[in-house]
Structure formats: structure tokens, C-alpha cells
Amino acid sequence: MTTSRRLAARLLPALASLILLATVFAWLDRDALRAALVAPSPGWLAAALLLGVLLMALSAWRWQLTAHRLDAPLPFGRAVAEYYLGSFLNQVLPGGVLGDASRAWRHARTQAADSPGPRAAWLAVVLERAAGQFALLLIALATLLFSPVIAQVLGRAFAGIGPGGDTAPLPVRLALIGAALVLLMLVLRRSGLLRHLANAGQRALLARDALWRQLLASLAISASYLTVYFCCARMLGIDTPATTLLALIPWVLLAMALPLSMAGWGLREGAAALLWAAAGLDVAQGVAISISYGLVVLLSTLPGAWVLARRAP
């Protein structure tokens, strides 16, 4: 692949985010969106940022635990610094996974070349992220049990139809469906890798003395993400009932798991627009919450920029 093609491939996620955001904004009433993005409440903003600190510490501990189980030791202080740096890079680089790749690469460099450590360092990052997505999926599926309307909302959202019969823009639906199909194809093509990951996962995640710690940590981290999103809604003065918000948020966050955008931008807003429309809520408010969440997450990762500056030659 030529240099120009590699550059184009790396910029595609950023382009996808721009296209999706432009499509969502074209669908919305921009005056309503501006009205929803009012001056944030300092108290709720501070709460969201403080939760971000807890999230980083818990995530770094989960990574340390996973790496230790795979015989790739990682000091907690280094794990926290690397997690901040990786999270910051995920926010500012296309794809949303390059930061994770960079922390895996740096961790692998600290391992003896003739030991299982270098490969284990990469596996630890993959498994740690997979555990987080699995916990988020569990929470999302739980909403189907405890929210009497979420199944209907999801059905309307996937059909792109709101309660009043309004149909979401075709590009939004095609982009989200296409992204899911691309991800599925990538997974199927890596079936050999999945078998290798399964063996490592048995040691790091599913072993009796690791399972409960991994599960509790991942559920706590996912719950914290939901709480940050909830804080963003209240920060904007949006008073949608908590039960409704907490049922919708996991499904919005799951859309961000697709590594086909810039830090989830566009995918997150598109999912929020579809879900809020399907639930009969103010779509502009749903998108405004999503935008504020993206900005809060970026702010919470800024210590990673300081880590990067310290390590620059």
C-alpha cells in the first residue's frame, strides 16, 4: 500500500465522523440544538470530571490485573499514566483505538524479548477493552428486562422511525448498519486470532480467582460511564426522567464501540438522534447531551497530553 493510500485509510474514520455529524445536524432544528446547548452547570460538570478520575484509576487497575494474569507485570502508577496517555490519543487520533495500540506497544517494549511478555502485553490490552465492552453490553441487555419500553424504542430506532412516523435520514441508518457489518466482517476474518484470545481470556478473565474481580471492575467502570453521561444531561438542565435516560444511554455508548469514527463522534450523535426520536423525546436534546459527553470525555483525558509532553524528546 502506498503512503498516500495509508494516509487516506487513516483519515477515513475522521471523514466518517464529519459526514455523520453533518447528516445529523442537517436533520435537526439547529435553533433547538443551540437552545439545548446552554451554559453548563458547574456542579454537574465538576461531578462528571471527578468521575473521570475514578474511571481512569479503575480502568488502569483492570489493565494491570489483566496484564499480571498473563505474566506481563505492570506497575499501577505506570498503568495510570499510560491509560491517560492512551485515552487522550484515542480522542485526538482517527479510529479511537490507536491510543490503546500505543500503550500496548509501550508496555510490550518493557518486557524481555525472549519471554511471553511482549505478546502478552498486546493481549492484555485487547482483553481489557473487550471486558469493558462485554460489561456495557450486559448493562444494555439488562435494560430490556427492567425498562418496559426500551425494546419498542430499539425496534423503532433500528427501523429509523419515531413514534409519530417520522423516518430518520437514510444516510444515518445506512452508515450505522454498514459500520456494524464492516465490524462483523473484520471479526470473522480474524477467527484464528479469536481462538488465541480465547486461551488468554481463560487465564486473565475467566479463571475462578480472576472472574469476580474482572466482572466487578468492568461493571463499575461501565456504570461510571453511564453516570458521566447522566451528569452531562443534568449539566445542560435537561430533566428527562432518570429511568428513561439510564435505559437509553448504554445503547448510545455501544455505538461508540465501532472503531470507524473519530473518538465516537458522529456514531454517538447518530445513535442518540435515532434513539431519542424513537422514544418520542426531543432529538435536539439527545444530540446536545451526546456532544457535551464527548467534550467532557476529551477534557477528562487532558492529563494524557501532559504525559505525552513529558515524554517528548
SULNOR-V206861 format. One record per residue. N is the residue number from 1. RES is the residue in three letters. PHI is phi in degrees with one decimal (NA if undefined). PSI is psi in whole degrees, -180 to 180 (999 if undefined). D_CENTER is the distance of its C-alpha to the mean C-alpha in Angstrom with 2 decimals. Layout:
n=N res=RES phi=PHI psi=PSI d_center=D_CENTER
n=N res=RES phi=PHI psi=PSI d_center=D_CENTER
//
This chain:
n=1 res=MET phi=NA psi=131 d_center=29.41
n=2 res=THR phi=-71.0 psi=165 d_center=30.75
n=3 res=THR phi=-60.8 psi=-42 d_center=29.18
n=4 res=SER phi=-64.4 psi=-37 d_center=28.78
n=5 res=ARG phi=-70.1 psi=-39 d_center=27.02
n=6 res=ARG phi=-63.0 psi=-42 d_center=24.59
n=7 res=LEU phi=-62.9 psi=-42 d_center=23.88
n=8 res=ALA phi=-63.0 psi=-41 d_center=23.46
n=9 res=ALA phi=-63.4 psi=-38 d_center=21.01
n=10 res=ARG phi=-70.9 psi=-28 d_center=18.85
n=11 res=LEU phi=-88.2 psi=-10 d_center=19.09
n=12 res=LEU phi=-58.1 psi=-44 d_center=18.31
n=13 res=PRO phi=-59.0 psi=-39 d_center=14.53
n=14 res=ALA phi=-64.5 psi=-41 d_center=15.66
n=15 res=LEU phi=-64.4 psi=-40 d_center=18.38
n=16 res=ALA phi=-61.1 psi=-41 d_center=16.25
n=17 res=SER phi=-62.0 psi=-45 d_center=14.24
n=18 res=LEU phi=-62.8 psi=-42 d_center=17.70
n=19 res=ILE phi=-65.2 psi=-45 d_center=19.22
n=20 res=LEU phi=-64.5 psi=-43 d_center=16.73
n=21 res=LEU phi=-62.0 psi=-43 d_center=16.89
n=22 res=ALA phi=-62.3 psi=-39 d_center=20.65
n=23 res=THR phi=-65.8 psi=-44 d_center=20.96
n=24 res=VAL phi=-64.0 psi=-45 d_center=19.24
n=25 res=PHE phi=-65.0 psi=-34 d_center=21.34
n=26 res=ALA phi=-67.2 psi=-30 d_center=24.41
n=27 res=TRP phi=-75.2 psi=-31 d_center=23.98
n=28 res=LEU phi=-82.1 psi=160 d_center=23.72
n=29 res=ASP phi=-79.5 psi=109 d_center=26.62
n=30 res=ARG phi=-66.4 psi=-29 d_center=25.92
n=31 res=ASP phi=-65.8 psi=-39 d_center=28.29
n=32 res=ALA phi=-66.5 psi=-37 d_center=26.39
n=33 res=LEU phi=-66.4 psi=-44 d_center=23.11
n=34 res=ARG phi=-62.2 psi=-38 d_center=24.97
n=35 res=ALA phi=-66.1 psi=-35 d_center=26.47
n=36 res=ALA phi=-72.2 psi=-31 d_center=23.17
n=37 res=LEU phi=-87.6 psi=61 d_center=21.90
n=38 res=VAL phi=-77.9 psi=174 d_center=24.63
n=39 res=ALA phi=-57.6 psi=129 d_center=25.03
n=40 res=PRO phi=-70.1 psi=149 d_center=22.50
n=41 res=SER phi=-74.5 psi=122 d_center=24.01
n=42 res=PRO phi=-58.5 psi=-37 d_center=24.22
n=43 res=GLY phi=-63.5 psi=-47 d_center=24.10
n=44 res=TRP phi=-68.6 psi=-35 d_center=20.81
n=45 res=LEU phi=-63.9 psi=-43 d_center=19.31
n=46 res=ALA phi=-63.0 psi=-40 d_center=20.74
n=47 res=ALA phi=-62.2 psi=-42 d_center=19.39
n=48 res=ALA phi=-63.8 psi=-42 d_center=15.77
n=49 res=LEU phi=-69.9 psi=-36 d_center=16.36
n=50 res=LEU phi=-65.1 psi=-39 d_center=18.20
n=51 res=LEU phi=-63.1 psi=-32 d_center=15.45
n=52 res=GLY phi=-61.6 psi=-36 d_center=13.31
n=53 res=VAL phi=-64.6 psi=-45 d_center=16.19
n=54 res=LEU phi=-62.1 psi=-40 d_center=16.19
n=55 res=LEU phi=-59.5 psi=-45 d_center=12.54
n=56 res=MET phi=-63.3 psi=-43 d_center=13.39
n=57 res=ALA phi=-64.4 psi=-45 d_center=16.61
n=58 res=LEU phi=-65.2 psi=-42 d_center=15.41
n=59 res=SER phi=-65.2 psi=-41 d_center=12.77
n=60 res=ALA phi=-64.0 psi=-39 d_center=15.64
n=61 res=TRP phi=-65.1 psi=-40 d_center=18.02
n=62 res=ARG phi=-64.3 psi=-40 d_center=16.12
n=63 res=TRP phi=-64.2 psi=-44 d_center=16.06
n=64 res=GLN phi=-60.2 psi=-44 d_center=19.72
n=65 res=LEU phi=-61.0 psi=-46 d_center=20.66
n=66 res=THR phi=-63.0 psi=-45 d_center=19.28
n=67 res=ALA phi=-63.8 psi=-41 d_center=21.03
n=68 res=HIS phi=-62.1 psi=-40 d_center=24.16
n=69 res=ARG phi=-65.0 psi=-24 d_center=24.39
n=70 res=LEU phi=-100.3 psi=14 d_center=24.46
n=71 res=ASP phi=63.8 psi=39 d_center=27.15
n=72 res=ALA phi=-127.6 psi=78 d_center=25.19
n=73 res=PRO phi=-57.2 psi=146 d_center=25.83
n=74 res=LEU phi=-148.4 psi=113 d_center=23.60
n=75 res=PRO phi=-62.3 psi=147 d_center=24.83
n=76 res=PHE phi=-63.3 psi=-43 d_center=22.59
n=77 res=GLY phi=-59.1 psi=-42 d_center=23.29
n=78 res=ARG phi=-66.2 psi=-38 d_center=22.34
n=79 res=ALA phi=-61.9 psi=-41 d_center=19.11
n=80 res=VAL phi=-63.9 psi=-48 d_center=18.15
n=81 res=ALA phi=-61.2 psi=-44 d_center=19.27
n=82 res=GLU phi=-66.8 psi=-35 d_center=17.57
n=83 res=TYR phi=-68.7 psi=-40 d_center=14.17
n=84 res=TYR phi=-61.2 psi=-46 d_center=14.65
n=85 res=LEU phi=-63.4 psi=-47 d_center=15.83
n=86 res=GLY phi=-61.8 psi=-41 d_center=13.15
n=87 res=SER phi=-65.8 psi=-40 d_center=10.37
n=88 res=PHE phi=-63.1 psi=-45 d_center=12.80
n=89 res=LEU phi=-64.1 psi=-35 d_center=13.41
n=90 res=ASN phi=-60.9 psi=-32 d_center=9.86
n=91 res=GLN phi=-76.8 psi=-32 d_center=10.25
n=92 res=VAL phi=-108.5 psi=-8 d_center=13.74
n=93 res=LEU phi=-111.3 psi=146 d_center=14.07
n=94 res=PRO phi=-61.0 psi=148 d_center=13.51
n=95 res=GLY phi=99.4 psi=-31 d_center=11.26
n=96 res=GLY phi=75.2 psi=9 d_center=8.35
n=97 res=VAL phi=-128.6 psi=-6 d_center=9.91
n=98 res=LEU phi=-66.1 psi=-30 d_center=13.25
n=99 res=GLY phi=-65.8 psi=-40 d_center=12.65
n=100 res=ASP phi=-65.2 psi=-41 d_center=12.06
n=101 res=ALA phi=-63.7 psi=-38 d_center=15.14
n=102 res=SER phi=-68.3 psi=-38 d_center=17.07
n=103 res=ARG phi=-73.1 psi=-32 d_center=16.82
n=104 res=ALA phi=-64.9 psi=-42 d_center=17.83
n=105 res=TRP phi=-64.3 psi=-44 d_center=20.66
n=106 res=ARG phi=-67.7 psi=-37 d_center=21.87
n=107 res=HIS phi=-66.5 psi=-41 d_center=21.92
n=108 res=ALA phi=-62.1 psi=-33 d_center=23.78
n=109 res=ARG phi=-67.9 psi=-21 d_center=26.32
n=110 res=THR phi=-85.4 psi=-6 d_center=27.33
n=111 res=GLN phi=-94.4 psi=150 d_center=28.33
n=112 res=ALA phi=-61.9 psi=134 d_center=31.82
n=113 res=ALA phi=-62.6 psi=-29 d_center=32.05
n=114 res=ASP phi=-95.2 psi=17 d_center=34.28
n=115 res=SER phi=-114.0 psi=170 d_center=32.05
n=116 res=PRO phi=-71.3 psi=-5 d_center=29.14
n=117 res=GLY phi=-56.5 psi=-48 d_center=26.98
n=118 res=PRO phi=-57.8 psi=-46 d_center=25.65
n=119 res=ARG phi=-67.2 psi=-40 d_center=24.39
n=120 res=ALA phi=-62.2 psi=-34 d_center=23.18
n=121 res=ALA phi=-61.7 psi=-41 d_center=21.10
n=122 res=TRP phi=-69.0 psi=-43 d_center=19.12
n=123 res=LEU phi=-62.5 psi=-36 d_center=18.96
n=124 res=ALA phi=-61.7 psi=-41 d_center=17.80
n=125 res=VAL phi=-68.0 psi=-44 d_center=14.58
n=126 res=VAL phi=-61.2 psi=-46 d_center=13.96
n=127 res=LEU phi=-69.0 psi=-38 d_center=14.91
n=128 res=GLU phi=-62.7 psi=-42 d_center=13.06
n=129 res=ARG phi=-69.2 psi=-39 d_center=9.63
n=130 res=ALA phi=-64.2 psi=-39 d_center=11.18
n=131 res=ALA phi=-61.5 psi=-39 d_center=12.42
n=132 res=GLY phi=-64.8 psi=-44 d_center=9.22
n=133 res=GLN phi=-66.3 psi=-36 d_center=8.12
n=134 res=PHE phi=-64.5 psi=-42 d_center=11.81
n=135 res=ALA phi=-64.2 psi=-40 d_center=12.05
n=136 res=LEU phi=-64.4 psi=-39 d_center=9.52
n=137 res=LEU phi=-64.2 psi=-40 d_center=11.63
n=138 res=LEU phi=-59.5 psi=-43 d_center=14.70
n=139 res=ILE phi=-64.8 psi=-41 d_center=14.01
n=140 res=ALA phi=-62.5 psi=-44 d_center=13.48
n=141 res=LEU phi=-65.3 psi=-31 d_center=16.67
n=142 res=ALA phi=-63.1 psi=-30 d_center=18.42
n=143 res=THR phi=-64.3 psi=-26 d_center=18.26
n=144 res=LEU phi=-66.9 psi=-27 d_center=20.49
n=145 res=LEU phi=-84.7 psi=-37 d_center=23.02
n=146 res=PHE phi=-103.1 psi=-13 d_center=23.08
n=147 res=SER phi=-109.5 psi=116 d_center=22.56
n=148 res=PRO phi=-67.9 psi=-16 d_center=25.60
n=149 res=VAL phi=-112.4 psi=-9 d_center=24.30
n=150 res=ILE phi=-63.6 psi=-35 d_center=20.69
n=151 res=ALA phi=-63.0 psi=-42 d_center=22.02
n=152 res=GLN phi=-65.2 psi=-41 d_center=24.14
n=153 res=VAL phi=-61.5 psi=-44 d_center=21.42
n=154 res=LEU phi=-64.0 psi=-40 d_center=19.21
n=155 res=GLY phi=-60.9 psi=-44 d_center=22.39
n=156 res=ARG phi=-68.2 psi=-37 d_center=23.17
n=157 res=ALA phi=-65.5 psi=-44 d_center=19.72
n=158 res=PHE phi=-67.0 psi=-28 d_center=19.83
n=159 res=ALA phi=-81.8 psi=-11 d_center=23.38
n=160 res=GLY phi=74.2 psi=27 d_center=22.38
n=161 res=ILE phi=-124.5 psi=132 d_center=25.03
n=162 res=GLY phi=-86.0 psi=172 d_center=25.21
n=163 res=PRO phi=-58.6 psi=-31 d_center=27.78
n=164 res=GLY phi=-85.7 psi=1 d_center=30.34
n=165 res=GLY phi=95.8 psi=-1 d_center=30.11
n=166 res=ASP phi=-69.0 psi=134 d_center=28.33
n=167 res=THR phi=-98.7 psi=134 d_center=26.51
n=168 res=ALA phi=-69.1 psi=157 d_center=23.32
n=169 res=PRO phi=-57.5 psi=138 d_center=23.79
n=170 res=LEU phi=-57.5 psi=-40 d_center=24.15
n=171 res=PRO phi=-59.4 psi=-37 d_center=22.02
n=172 res=VAL phi=-63.8 psi=-46 d_center=18.91
n=173 res=ARG phi=-66.8 psi=-44 d_center=19.60
n=174 res=LEU phi=-64.7 psi=-38 d_center=20.60
n=175 res=ALA phi=-65.7 psi=-44 d_center=17.60
n=176 res=LEU phi=-67.9 psi=-43 d_center=15.15
n=177 res=ILE phi=-66.3 psi=-43 d_center=17.64
n=178 res=GLY phi=-62.5 psi=-40 d_center=18.29
n=179 res=ALA phi=-62.0 psi=-42 d_center=14.73
n=180 res=ALA phi=-64.3 psi=-40 d_center=14.69
n=181 res=LEU phi=-67.1 psi=-40 d_center=18.16
n=182 res=VAL phi=-61.8 psi=-44 d_center=17.44
n=183 res=LEU phi=-62.0 psi=-42 d_center=14.72
n=184 res=LEU phi=-62.2 psi=-42 d_center=17.33
n=185 res=MET phi=-63.4 psi=-41 d_center=20.02
n=186 res=LEU phi=-63.2 psi=-40 d_center=18.30
n=187 res=VAL phi=-65.2 psi=-45 d_center=17.90
n=188 res=LEU phi=-64.4 psi=-34 d_center=21.51
n=189 res=ARG phi=-71.9 psi=-17 d_center=22.82
n=190 res=ARG phi=-107.7 psi=33 d_center=21.54
n=191 res=SER phi=-60.2 psi=-36 d_center=23.27
n=192 res=GLY phi=-62.7 psi=-41 d_center=25.27
n=193 res=LEU phi=-62.4 psi=-38 d_center=22.28
n=194 res=LEU phi=-63.0 psi=-38 d_center=20.99
n=195 res=ARG phi=-64.8 psi=-40 d_center=24.38
n=196 res=HIS phi=-66.7 psi=-40 d_center=24.24
n=197 res=LEU phi=-64.9 psi=-33 d_center=20.84
n=198 res=ALA phi=-62.6 psi=-40 d_center=22.38
n=199 res=ASN phi=-64.5 psi=-43 d_center=25.15
n=200 res=ALA phi=-68.2 psi=-37 d_center=22.99
n=201 res=GLY phi=-63.4 psi=-34 d_center=20.79
n=202 res=GLN phi=-60.9 psi=-39 d_center=24.06
n=203 res=ARG phi=-76.7 psi=-44 d_center=24.96
n=204 res=ALA phi=-89.6 psi=-29 d_center=21.77
n=205 res=LEU phi=-114.5 psi=-40 d_center=20.13
n=206 res=LEU phi=-101.7 psi=-9 d_center=22.86
n=207 res=ALA phi=-60.9 psi=149 d_center=25.97
n=208 res=ARG phi=-55.9 psi=-40 d_center=27.68
n=209 res=ASP phi=-85.7 psi=3 d_center=27.45
n=210 res=ALA phi=-117.6 psi=-26 d_center=23.72
n=211 res=LEU phi=-58.3 psi=-49 d_center=22.29
n=212 res=TRP phi=-67.6 psi=-35 d_center=22.64
n=213 res=ARG phi=-69.2 psi=-42 d_center=21.20
n=214 res=GLN phi=-64.0 psi=-43 d_center=18.10
n=215 res=LEU phi=-67.5 psi=-47 d_center=17.68
n=216 res=LEU phi=-63.7 psi=-43 d_center=18.41
n=217 res=ALA phi=-63.6 psi=-44 d_center=16.17
n=218 res=SER phi=-68.2 psi=-39 d_center=13.09
n=219 res=LEU phi=-65.7 psi=-40 d_center=14.10
n=220 res=ALA phi=-64.6 psi=-41 d_center=14.75
n=221 res=ILE phi=-65.1 psi=-46 d_center=11.41
n=222 res=SER phi=-63.8 psi=-41 d_center=9.68
n=223 res=ALA phi=-62.8 psi=-34 d_center=12.63
n=224 res=SER phi=-67.8 psi=-39 d_center=12.20
n=225 res=TYR phi=-59.5 psi=-44 d_center=8.82
n=226 res=LEU phi=-61.8 psi=-40 d_center=10.89
n=227 res=THR phi=-67.4 psi=-39 d_center=13.77
n=228 res=VAL phi=-61.0 psi=-44 d_center=12.39
n=229 res=TYR phi=-62.4 psi=-42 d_center=11.63
n=230 res=PHE phi=-62.7 psi=-42 d_center=15.11
n=231 res=CYS phi=-60.3 psi=-37 d_center=16.62
n=232 res=CYS phi=-64.2 psi=-37 d_center=15.59
n=233 res=ALA phi=-65.1 psi=-47 d_center=17.50
n=234 res=ARG phi=-69.2 psi=-30 d_center=20.44
n=235 res=MET phi=-59.6 psi=-34 d_center=20.34
n=236 res=LEU phi=-88.2 psi=3 d_center=21.25
n=237 res=GLY phi=77.2 psi=18 d_center=23.90
n=238 res=ILE phi=-86.2 psi=123 d_center=22.46
n=239 res=ASP phi=-106.5 psi=30 d_center=24.10
n=240 res=THR phi=-54.4 psi=136 d_center=22.55
n=241 res=PRO phi=-51.9 psi=141 d_center=23.39
n=242 res=ALA phi=-58.7 psi=-39 d_center=20.99
n=243 res=THR phi=-63.9 psi=-38 d_center=21.32
n=244 res=THR phi=-68.6 psi=-46 d_center=20.32
n=245 res=LEU phi=-59.2 psi=-48 d_center=17.28
n=246 res=LEU phi=-69.4 psi=-20 d_center=16.01
n=247 res=ALA phi=-80.4 psi=-31 d_center=16.68
n=248 res=LEU phi=-86.5 psi=-35 d_center=14.79
n=249 res=ILE phi=-57.4 psi=-45 d_center=11.60
n=250 res=PRO phi=-57.1 psi=-35 d_center=10.13
n=251 res=TRP phi=-73.3 psi=-32 d_center=10.86
n=252 res=VAL phi=-66.5 psi=-44 d_center=9.29
n=253 res=LEU phi=-66.3 psi=-33 d_center=5.80
n=254 res=LEU phi=-62.6 psi=-32 d_center=6.79
n=255 res=ALA phi=-61.7 psi=-30 d_center=7.70
n=256 res=MET phi=-72.2 psi=-13 d_center=4.61
n=257 res=ALA phi=-68.8 psi=-20 d_center=5.09
n=258 res=LEU phi=-73.6 psi=122 d_center=8.27
n=259 res=PRO phi=-80.9 psi=53 d_center=9.16
n=260 res=LEU phi=-126.1 psi=24 d_center=11.57
n=261 res=SER phi=-150.0 psi=-174 d_center=10.91
n=262 res=MET phi=-97.8 psi=101 d_center=10.89
n=263 res=ALA phi=54.1 psi=32 d_center=7.61
n=264 res=GLY phi=82.9 psi=-5 d_center=6.72
n=265 res=TRP phi=-62.2 psi=136 d_center=10.15
n=266 res=GLY phi=93.7 psi=-57 d_center=12.41
n=267 res=LEU phi=-62.1 psi=-45 d_center=10.40
n=268 res=ARG phi=-64.2 psi=-46 d_center=8.99
n=269 res=GLU phi=-68.3 psi=-38 d_center=12.60
n=270 res=GLY phi=-64.2 psi=-43 d_center=14.22
n=271 res=ALA phi=-63.4 psi=-42 d_center=12.73
n=272 res=ALA phi=-62.8 psi=-43 d_center=13.69
n=273 res=ALA phi=-61.4 psi=-46 d_center=17.05
n=274 res=LEU phi=-64.3 psi=-45 d_center=17.79
n=275 res=LEU phi=-69.5 psi=-43 d_center=17.03
n=276 res=TRP phi=-65.2 psi=-38 d_center=18.89
n=277 res=ALA phi=-65.0 psi=-44 d_center=21.72
n=278 res=ALA phi=-65.1 psi=-29 d_center=22.02
n=279 res=ALA phi=-86.0 psi=-2 d_center=22.24
n=280 res=GLY phi=75.3 psi=22 d_center=24.93
n=281 res=LEU phi=-98.5 psi=171 d_center=23.16
n=282 res=ASP phi=-68.8 psi=112 d_center=23.34
n=283 res=VAL phi=-63.6 psi=-38 d_center=20.94
n=284 res=ALA phi=-60.2 psi=-39 d_center=21.30
n=285 res=GLN phi=-66.1 psi=-42 d_center=20.19
n=286 res=GLY phi=-60.8 psi=-43 d_center=17.03
n=287 res=VAL phi=-69.6 psi=-38 d_center=16.15
n=288 res=ALA phi=-62.1 psi=-42 d_center=17.37
n=289 res=ILE phi=-61.9 psi=-42 d_center=15.11
n=290 res=SER phi=-62.5 psi=-42 d_center=12.04
n=291 res=ILE phi=-64.0 psi=-45 d_center=13.63
n=292 res=SER phi=-64.4 psi=-35 d_center=14.50
n=293 res=TYR phi=-62.9 psi=-45 d_center=11.05
n=294 res=GLY phi=-60.1 psi=-40 d_center=9.98
n=295 res=LEU phi=-70.5 psi=-39 d_center=13.28
n=296 res=VAL phi=-64.7 psi=-42 d_center=13.10
n=297 res=VAL phi=-62.3 psi=-42 d_center=9.98
n=298 res=LEU phi=-60.9 psi=-45 d_center=12.02
n=299 res=LEU phi=-60.5 psi=-41 d_center=15.05
n=300 res=SER phi=-69.4 psi=-18 d_center=13.81
n=301 res=THR phi=-96.8 psi=0 d_center=13.25
n=302 res=LEU phi=-60.1 psi=-30 d_center=16.71
n=303 res=PRO phi=-55.0 psi=-25 d_center=18.52
n=304 res=GLY phi=-64.4 psi=-31 d_center=17.03
n=305 res=ALA phi=-66.1 psi=-36 d_center=19.19
n=306 res=TRP phi=-66.2 psi=-41 d_center=22.11
n=307 res=VAL phi=-60.8 psi=-43 d_center=21.55
n=308 res=LEU phi=-63.5 psi=-43 d_center=21.53
n=309 res=ALA phi=-63.8 psi=-38 d_center=24.67
n=310 res=ARG phi=-66.2 psi=-31 d_center=26.43
n=311 res=ARG phi=-92.6 psi=-5 d_center=25.97
n=312 res=ALA phi=-68.5 psi=141 d_center=27.09
n=313 res=PRO phi=-66.9 psi=999 d_center=30.63
//
